[in-house]
Amino acid sequence: MDAEKRDLIRRTLRSLAEAHASMMELMEQTMTLLNEELALDTVTFWKTRHSLTASSRVASQLVVDHEHLRVSFRGKTCFLGNTLPFRLFACLASRPNAYLTYEELLDEVWDGIRSDSAIRSVVKRLRARLRREGLPELADAIDGSMPGRYGLRAAR
């Protein structure tokens, strides 16, 4: 097989894998929205799924250490301290694959009235810190693709 065909096969397989991952993310987002609309308990839904997915394997590798104010993932640790980024990450991690509204985040993390831009600023700082500490997958798992909401996608 010549190099051109091998490259084409690699690109095609990579495209298929990316398309599959995107489709799975959309399915999980849709299920979360349906659970919210039908007033189902999202945490129970995710815990009682019948198959062990990549999401649950990744979530099991994530540790939020409230005592030492750090997060660990796949053997790497990032100390965040008693900061808004730590409190935001802990809040998101307590409900993996669920999207919290800005209002919910402001109530739970900031304990007061702040602006939506404050949330975006802290998310930006948190992602930058996680990347700097060698945890880019965890930074990328913080998803703000739903308008007015953030979530921690455990599938990444």
C-alpha positions in Angstrom: 0.0 0.0 0.0 1.5 3.4 -0.9 1.9 6.2 1.5 -0.9 8.3 -0.1 -3.5 5.6 0.6 -2.2 5.0 4.2 -2.5 8.8 4.8 -6.0 8.8 3.4 -7.0 5.8 5.6 -5.6 7.5 8.7 -7.4 10.8 7.9 -10.7 8.9 7.3 -10.4 6.9 10.5 -9.5 10.1 12.5 -12.6 11.8 11.0 -14.8 8.9 11.9 -13.5 8.8 15.5 -14.0 12.6 15.9 -17.5 12.4 14.4 -18.4 9.5 16.8 -17.1 11.5 19.8 -19.1 14.6 18.7 -22.2 12.5 18.3 -21.8 10.9 21.7 -21.4 14.4 23.3 -24.6 15.6 21.6 -26.5 12.5 22.8 -25.3 13.1 26.4 -26.2 16.8 26.2 -29.7 15.9 24.9 -30.2 13.3 27.6 -29.3 15.9 30.2 -31.7 18.4 28.8 -34.5 15.8 28.6 -33.8 14.8 32.2 -34.0 18.5 33.2 -37.2 19.0 31.3 -38.8 15.9 32.7 -37.6 16.8 36.2 -35.6 13.6 36.5 -32.6 13.3 38.8 -29.6 13.7 36.5 -27.1 12.3 39.0 -29.2 9.1 39.4 -29.5 8.8 35.6 -25.7 9.0 35.1 -25.0 6.6 37.9 -27.5 4.0 36.8 -26.5 3.7 33.1 -26.1 0.1 32.2 -22.8 0.2 30.4 -19.4 1.4 31.6 -18.5 4.2 29.3 -15.4 6.3 28.7 -17.2 9.0 30.8 -17.3 7.0 33.9 -13.8 5.7 33.5 -12.5 9.3 33.1 -14.7 10.5 36.0 -13.3 7.8 38.2 -9.8 9.1 37.5 -10.6 12.6 38.6 -10.1 13.6 42.3 -11.2 16.9 43.8 -9.2 17.2 47.1 -11.2 19.7 49.2 -8.8 19.3 52.1 -5.7 20.3 50.1 -7.6 22.5 47.6 -6.2 20.7 44.5 -7.4 18.5 41.6 -5.8 15.4 40.3 -6.3 13.6 37.0 -4.4 10.7 35.5 -1.5 11.0 38.0 -1.1 14.8 37.6 -2.1 17.3 40.3 -2.9 21.0 40.1 -3.0 23.0 43.3 -5.6 25.7 43.0 -5.8 26.9 46.6 -8.8 28.6 48.2 -9.8 30.4 45.0 -12.8 30.9 42.8 -11.3 28.6 40.2 -11.1 25.8 42.7 -14.6 26.4 44.0 -15.9 26.6 40.4 -14.2 23.3 39.4 -15.4 21.5 42.5 -18.9 22.6 41.8 -18.8 21.4 38.2 -17.1 18.2 39.2 -19.8 17.4 41.7 -22.2 17.1 38.8 -20.3 15.7 35.8 -22.1 15.8 32.5 -24.7 18.3 33.9 -24.8 21.9 32.8 -25.3 24.5 35.5 -26.8 27.8 34.6 -24.8 31.0 35.3 -27.4 31.7 38.0 -26.7 28.4 39.7 -22.9 28.9 39.5 -23.2 32.5 40.9 -25.3 31.2 43.8 -23.0 28.2 44.6 -19.6 29.5 43.9 -19.7 33.3 44.4 -22.2 33.4 47.3 -23.5 36.7 46.0 -24.4 38.8 43.0 -21.8 38.9 40.3 -21.9 39.3 36.5 -21.8 36.7 33.8 -18.5 38.1 32.8 -17.1 37.1 36.2 -17.9 33.5 35.5 -16.3 33.6 32.0 -13.2 35.2 33.6 -12.8 32.6 36.2 -13.3 29.8 33.7 -10.6 31.3 31.5 -8.2 31.5 34.5 -9.1 27.9 35.6 -8.5 26.5 32.1 -5.2 28.4 31.8 -4.0 27.1 35.2 -4.9 23.5 34.4 -3.1 23.7 31.0 0.0 25.2 32.7 0.0 22.3 35.2 -0.1 19.7 32.4 -3.8 18.9 32.5 -5.1 20.1 29.1 -7.7 17.3 28.8 -9.3 18.5 32.1 -9.2 22.1 30.9 -10.9 21.1 27.6 -13.5 19.2 29.5 -14.9 22.4 31.0 -17.7 23.1 28.4 -19.4 26.4 27.9 -21.0 25.5 24.5 -24.5 25.8 25.9 -25.4 29.5 26.1 -25.6 30.7 29.8 -24.3 27.3 31.2 -21.1 25.5 32.0 -20.5 21.8 32.6 -17.7 19.4 33.1 -17.8 16.8 30.3 -16.4 13.6 31.8 -16.3 12.0 28.4 -13.0 13.8 27.5 
